[in-house]
Amino acid sequence: MKPCAAATASVGLLLLLSGCSDDLDAAALAAAKCTNAVHRDLGLPEGDTSLDTDEVFVEGSDPERTVTGRWTHPFKGQGLFTCGVVPDPSDELRGLRVTRIDVQGGKTG
């Protein structure tokens, strides 16, 4: 499964279970946008589909949503991330812009 799809699936399941299905699309888009930001922050090549995210939580609503979760990669290690996104009509794919990204962890030693 591609990184965005994994994050989207995790968020979708979480929101459906919590009864917030009205907000599912916006949360899934925020999670996908942040997964891409984690991918870039780790310096992974564009075609690398080895990044996995899980335990993804999306909080807040317009104008800013905060996405937190865990990431793992076979060569980069594992860690946590926090990301903020806001609506951005100039982004044709998801309509969001990352305002902050904090990626922690990775391989040690």
N, C-alpha and C positions, 0 to 999 in steps of 0.2 A: 504494500500500500504506500502511496506517495505521502510525504510528510504532511502536506496540507490536508489530504484526505483523512489521515489518521487523527490529526488535531480536530478536524471538523466532526468526525465521527464521535470522538470522545466528548466534545462539548455538546453535541446533539443529544447523546444519551444522557448526559448529566442534566441538561435542561428539561428533557422530556420527563425524567424521573422526578424532577423538582416541581413540575407543573407550570413551567414558564415557557410553554411552547410558542406563545405569541412573540417572544423575543429570540427564538431559535435562529432565525436567519441572520440577524444583526450580530449575535454572539458567535455564530459559526464563521462569519466573515471576519470578525475581529480576531478570532483564534487563528484563522488561516493567514491573515496579514502579519500577525506576530510570529508565527512559525517561519514565515519567509524572512522576517527581520533577524530571528535567531540564526537561521541558515547563513545569512550574510555576515552577521557578527562573528560567527565561528570561522569565517573565511572559507566556506565550503564551495567547491566548484558548482557551477550552475546545474550540471547534470547529476549531481550526487543526490541520490534518493535514500541514503542510509540514515538520515536524521529521523529519530522518533521522538514524539512528544506525548506525554501522558499526564494524568492528574491536572488537566487544564481547567482553570476556573476563570470565568468572565464576570466581572463585577461592574456596576455602574450603568449609566445610560447616557444618551446624548447630553452634553457634547463629548464627554470622554469616557471611554471604557478602559478598564485595566484588566489585562490578561496575565495570569501567573500559571506556572506549571513546571514540569520536569522535562529535561531533554537527555537523550542518550545518542551516542554515535560510536561506531566500532573503533574509530581511530582517535577521535577527539575526547572521548571519555563520557562523563555525565555531569549534570548539574541542574541548577534552577534558573528560571528566567522570569522577568517581569517586564511588561510592555504596556505602553499607553497608545491608544489610537483615537483619532477624532475624524468626523466626517470631512471628506475632501472631494468635492464634485469633479476636480480635475483628474482624479484617479479613475480611469474608465473601467478597470477590472473589478475592484471591490468598493470604490467610493470612500476609501479610508486613507489616512496618512498616519504613520508612526510618529509620535511625539517624543517618545523615550523608550529606550531598550536597555535592560541591564541583564547580561548573561554571566552567570557565575559558575564556577566549577571547571571541569576538564581533567585531563590526565595529570597526575602528579608523579614525580619521580622518573 
